[in-house]
Amino acid sequence: MTLGERFVPCVGGLAYDDSGRLLLVKRANEPGRGLWSLPGGRVEPGEDDASALIREMAEETGLVVQPGDLVGRVRRGVYEIADYRCRVVGGALAPGDDALDVRWVDAATLLELPLVPQLLETLREWDALPR
């Protein structure tokens, strides 16, 4: 990144079910096509993070969420991602247009999946691993 280049603002959601499993999506597009990641995406012009998170979670997972606290921020290439805890309040779990699959994963399953780079380390650092 050179002087004058800007980061693309993005949001990600950390949603857990009643068993403590974490919601992940299998990415349909680059970056990370075919890898598992937190659901989320770009903040569109005029949106705040909460609105973007609600929209992206619905688009990728079919679920309606209530945004919660900021867990952390990461930079991945040109993307600056603000990750928030969120609570599922409705909808039906189904992969959207930009997700190949979506599922709840426990700690053992998380270790077996092909994940986007640094996801596991970041979740550990944030004390946000599933049970």
Phi, psi and omega in degrees: 000129181258165179303133179099341177283148181246151174279150176270118181288133181222164175231155174223154182241132173254102180244139181235145175272183184295341178269000180085011177280148183264140178278124177232154175239147172266117189292134178267342185234162174286151358283149175086021179308131178085356179256156180271141185208171169290144174292148178157188181173198186289146171274119182282156178306133179089351179267149166264173183301318182298314179296318179296319180295315178300314181295310183296319179297318178295316181296320185272331188237347185080001184260148175262129183236158171249115181296146178238217186286150172292128178267319180179175178233144176224155173244128178230100184064234181273359185263129173251113190250125174261118183257129184239144167291148175212155182246131178285128181237001179174186179088182179227130183297119178197138179293138177272188183302326183257021176229132177281331181199163177212139179198161172272132181234141174269179185300318182294317180294321180304319182291340183267342186276148172285110186258156172299152182305137173072004180295310183300315180296320180293316178298320177298314181299323180274001185054048186237020179291149175290167177275000000 
